[in-house]
Amino acid sequence: MLNHSIAPWKTAIAFDRAYIRNIKDAQGEIIAQIPDWEDGLAETTANARLIAAAPDLLEALRDLLSRAEIELDQTVWHEGLVNCDILAKSRAAISKALGDQTI
């Protein structure tokens, strides 16, 4: 399994010919940059925060999916008492994050 850069990731403002939001890993290494030609555009900040939260979101989703599969009887899912699409969407999101690796 491929590993992402060490979490937690954080956002930081950088000034280099343009206003840029850096996303840094736990070791302070830049793992992504988002240029912002509008000097502080709220959308750029929101995008940077979402990217920085990605490892935490992935871990939380994996934990929730694992717990749901263990705790809930599969017949409940198949009988439609709980929406099966939630599990499928969770698996698809994890697969997307991992580059379609086996979860």
Secondary structure per residue as TSV (DSSP state, phi and psi in degrees):
chain	resnum	aa	ss	phi	psi
A	1	M	-	360.0	135.6
A	2	L	-	-73.4	141.3
A	3	N	-	-107.0	144.4
A	4	H	-	-84.9	171.9
A	5	S	S	-58.3	155.3
A	6	I	-	-61.1	128.1
A	7	A	S	-87.3	160.7
A	8	P	-	-80.1	153.4
A	9	W	-	-96.7	148.7
A	10	K	E	-135.7	156.8
A	11	T	E	-98.4	151.3
A	12	A	E	-149.4	145.0
A	13	I	E	-85.8	135.9
A	14	A	E	-130.3	146.3
A	15	F	E	-118.1	112.5
A	16	D	S	-151.5	89.8
A	17	R	S	64.2	-16.7
A	18	A	S	-157.1	165.5
A	19	Y	E	-75.8	125.3
A	20	I	E	-132.7	140.7
A	21	R	E	-100.5	119.8
A	22	N	E	-92.6	146.9
A	23	I	E	-113.9	122.4
A	24	K	E	-116.7	147.6
A	25	D	-	-83.1	-175.1
A	26	A	T	-63.1	-22.4
A	27	Q	T	-92.4	3.3
A	28	G	S	84.3	7.7
A	29	E	-	-80.2	136.4
A	30	I	E	-73.1	124.7
A	31	I	E	-110.7	-15.2
A	32	A	E	-160.7	155.1
A	33	Q	E	-135.9	139.8
A	34	I	E	-121.5	111.2
A	35	P	E	-72.1	146.5
A	36	D	E	-135.3	99.2
A	37	W	T	-78.0	-8.3
A	38	E	T	-99.0	10.2
A	39	D	S	55.6	68.3
A	40	G	S	101.4	22.5
A	41	L	-	-55.4	131.3
A	42	A	H	-57.9	-35.5
A	43	E	H	-63.8	-39.9
A	44	T	H	-62.6	-44.3
A	45	T	H	-62.2	-44.7
A	46	A	H	-63.1	-42.4
A	47	N	H	-63.1	-42.5
A	48	A	H	-63.7	-41.2
A	49	R	H	-64.8	-39.4
A	50	L	H	-64.7	-43.7
A	51	I	H	-62.4	-44.1
A	52	A	H	-63.2	-30.2
A	53	A	H	-82.3	-9.1
A	54	A	H	-52.4	-48.9
A	55	P	H	-61.5	-38.4
A	56	D	H	-68.0	-41.0
A	57	L	H	-64.9	-41.8
A	58	L	H	-61.5	-46.5
A	59	E	H	-62.5	-43.7
A	60	A	H	-64.2	-42.3
A	61	L	H	-65.6	-41.7
A	62	R	H	-61.2	-44.0
A	63	D	H	-62.7	-44.4
A	64	L	H	-64.0	-43.5
A	65	L	H	-63.5	-45.2
A	66	S	H	-60.6	-45.5
A	67	R	H	-64.0	-42.4
A	68	A	H	-62.5	-42.7
A	69	E	H	-68.6	-31.0
A	70	I	H	-80.2	-46.6
A	71	E	H	-79.2	-32.8
A	72	L	S	-97.1	131.1
A	73	D	-	-65.2	132.3
A	74	Q	H	-60.0	-28.8
A	75	T	H	-64.7	-31.3
A	76	V	H	-62.4	-42.5
A	77	W	H	-65.5	-44.4
A	78	H	H	-72.2	-27.9
A	79	E	T	-80.3	-3.3
A	80	G	T	82.1	10.3
A	81	L	S	-70.5	-23.9
A	82	V	S	-129.1	142.9
A	83	N	-	-68.3	111.8
A	84	C	H	-63.5	-24.2
A	85	D	H	-60.6	-27.4
A	86	I	H	-62.4	-45.9
A	87	L	H	-64.8	-44.0
A	88	A	H	-62.8	-42.8
A	89	K	H	-64.6	-39.9
A	90	S	H	-63.6	-46.5
A	91	R	H	-62.1	-41.0
A	92	A	H	-65.1	-40.2
A	93	A	H	-65.9	-42.4
A	94	I	H	-64.1	-43.6
A	95	S	H	-60.6	-41.5
A	96	K	H	-62.5	-43.3
A	97	A	H	-66.3	-32.4
A	98	L	T	-95.2	7.5
A	99	G	T	70.2	40.7
A	100	D	S	64.4	25.7
A	101	Q	-	-74.8	160.4
A	102	T	-	-65.2	133.1
A	103	I	-	-93.6	360.0
